[in-house]
Amino acid sequence: MARLKTVAGTSADPTIQFATLKVGEESYPLAYSFNSIAEAEHVAGCNLLGGLENLGELSALQFRGLLYAAMKVANPKVTIEQAGELIGFGSTGVIASALAEAYRLSMPVKKQDPPVAEDAPAV
């Protein structure tokens, strides 16, 4: 059976919201998908899901792996080495902020219950 082409999970997917990382004069779109994290865990050799839950206490492997995972959604051909080249002691703060924003944007939006009118009858 022929495989259907889809944009789901790619940079062309209209449901993905990207954070922007600016390092020097270059800007990079960042987003997370489960697949990008799983692939990056394999390449980086460490737990990245756990790192996302505590961005303040990342190892160097986790930091580079999370940047790699976030870059892969928009640029599937990026390598972990290319992601690592963006990290310097002067860029870690801006990268950490962009990773946190990419993570926030990747979370599903909770639907809020509609407001209840004050004079509505109790059910």
N, C-alpha and C positions, 0 to 999 in steps of 0.2 A: 504494500500500500504506500502511495506517495505521501511524503511528510509535508504538512502544510507549513508555509512560512508565516511567522508571527513576529510582531514587534514587542511582545510581552517580555518584560525584564531587560529590554535594551534601552539605549538612549533615545530611541524613537517612541517609546511607550509614553503616551500622554498622561498616564496615572503616576508616573515617577516624578517626584519633586527633588531637584538637585540643590545642594548647598554649593557655594563657590569658595574655592581655596585660591588665594592669591599669594604667590611666592615670587618675589622679585617683580618682573614685568609680566609674568605669565599667570593665567587663570586656569583653574582646573575644576570641572564639574564633579561633585562627589555625591554618591548615593549608595545605599546598601540594599542588597537583595540576599535572600537566604543562600542562593547559589553562589554569589560572589564571596560570601563569608565562608561557606563550606570549601570552596576551591582554595581560597587564601589560607585557611587553616591547614590544608594539605601541603601547600607550598611553604608556608611559614613554619610549620611544624609546632604549632602551639594553639591553645584554646583562645579563640577570638570572641566567641559569644560571651564568655566570662569577662573578657576585657571591656566589652561594650557596656556592661553593667557597672563598671568602676573605672571610668576613663582617667581618674586621678592617680591610679596605681598600676600603670601599664609597664611591662618589661619592654626593652628595646625591640624584641621580636614581635610582641603584640602591637606596639605602636606602628612599626613598619607594616605589619600584616594588615592592620585595620586601614591604614592609608591605601595600601594595595587593593584591598577588597572594595573600598569606596571608589577608587579610580576605575576599576574594571567594568563597572556598569556602563559608563559612558565611553570607555576606551578598552575594549576586550583584549587588545593586543599589548597593553602595558605589561611590563615585567615587574617583579618585586624589586629588582635592582633599580629600575627607573624610579619607582616610588621612593625607595630609600635614598636616592640621590637628592630628593627634595628636602630631606630632613637634615637640618643643621642645628647647632645649639641656639642660633638666633631665630629659627623658624618653628621651634616646637610649640610655642604658645599659640601661634596663629593656626598651626595645623591641628592642634588639640581642639581649638574652638570650632574649626570647620568640621572635624570629625563628629563632635557633639551635635552640631546643627544637622549634619547628614543623618545621624542616628535619630534625632528628633523628627525630622521630616519623613523618615522611613516607617515610623510607627503609625498604625491605623488611627484614624480620627474617631473618637468615641461619639456616638450619636447622643445628643442630649434630649431628655424628655421635654416635650413642649411645655411652656409655662402654663400653670393652671390659674384660671381667673379666680379672683378672691370670692366672687359671688357664685361660683359654680357649685352645683349640688354635690354633696359627698356621695361616693360610691361604696 
